[in-house]
């Protein structure tokens, strides 16, 4: 990971490390699935996005960083792009970030059932990838 540019650009800052707790993320994923099942596709998208965002924030905190500035959601995805994670997931959810922003603040987005299903499934996959990444970091940290 090369985080120096994000640090020097003021997109992230160092903070106290915290433990990674997946329980809230699992609740978000369940709520996204429930919204999907009830036909509330925009909320399914938004909650699934929140699960991924929360995973990114928790990962940052676990590593001793946090996003700063008005674009802290965007900066979280810039951080995830510097991690050893699937870049296509990072790019995909950065696009979902923009859609969710339009849904929340501009009421401009309609999400189809197919789109919502895809977003919820990809959120589950990406969260699982981050879940697998955390023990890898712990192991690498123990070796140093």
N, C-alpha and C positions, 0 to 999 in steps of 0.2 A: 504494500500500500504506500502510495506517495501522497501524503496529506499536506505537504508543505505549502503548496500553492493555495489550497483552500484556507489554510491558517493565515498565510500572508495576505490573502484577499479579504480576510475578515468574514468568510462564509461559515467557518466553524471556529470554535475555541476549545481549549483544554478545560476539563472539569474533573471533578472527583469521579472515580470509577464506581459503578453500581452493579449489583448482581442482575442477571437477566432472568426475568420472570415471564413465562409464556402464558400465564393464566388469563390475563386480560385480552391477550391476542386471540386465544382460543375462544373466549366469549364473543369477540368481534366476528370471528369467522362463523360461529354458530348463528349470531344475529344476522349476518349477511345471508346465510343459507335460509334462515327463517323468512327474511324479507323476500328473497327470491321465490320461495315456496308459496308465499302469500300474494305474489304478483306485483310487489312493490319494487320494480326493477331499478329505478333511480336510487332508492335507498340501499338496495343490495349492492349496487356499484359503489356508493359512497362508503358504506360500512366495510366492504372488502378492501377498498383503498385505505381506509383507516387502519385496518389490521396490518397492512403492509407498511404504512407510515409508522405506526407504533413499533413494529419490528425494527425498522430502520433507526428510530430514535433510541430504542432500548439497546440496539447493537452499538450505536455511537456512545451511549452512556457507559456501556459495559467496557468499551475500549478507552474511556476517559475523554470523550469529546461531546460537544453539543452544537447544533446548528444555531446560528444567530442571524439577526436582521429580519426585515419584513418578508423576505423570501425564505423563511426557515424550512418550509416544506420542500421547495426546490433545492435548497442547500443540503437537505437530508438525502435527496436522490443523487446529488453530485458526490456526496460522501460514499453512498452505496456503490456508485460507479468506480470508485477507487478501491473497493474491497474485492476480494477474490470470489465474486459472485457472478452468476449468469447475467451478462450485460444485456441480453435481450429482455429479461425480466425488468431490469432497472429502466431501460428505455420505454418498455410497455407501460409500466406504472407511472413513469413521468408524464406520459401522454394522458393516462387516466387522471392524474393530478390536475391537469388543465381542464379536462371534462368535468371533474368533480367541482372544481372552482366555479365553472360556469353554471353548474346545477345549483350550488349553494348560494352564490352571490348574484346571479343574473337570470336564473330560471330559464335558461336557454337550451337545456339538454333534455332530450328524451332518449331513454335507453330501452332497447328492445329486449325481449326475453333472451334471445340468443346472445346478445352482447353481455347482458348481466350474468348469464351462466358462464360465459367465457371468463369474465373478470373474476367471478367468485372462485372458479376452478384454478385460474392462474394465481390468485392470491393464496390459495391453499398450498400450491406448489412452491411459490416463492417463500412463504413463511417457513415451509418445511426445509427449504434450502438454507435459510438463515439459521433455523434450529440446528441443522447439521454443521453449520459453520462455527457456531459458538464453541462446541467441544474441541474442534480443530484448533481454534485460537488458544484455548486453555492448554492444550497439549503442547503447542508450539511455545507458549509462554513458560511452561514447566521445563522445556528443554534448554532455555536460554539462561 
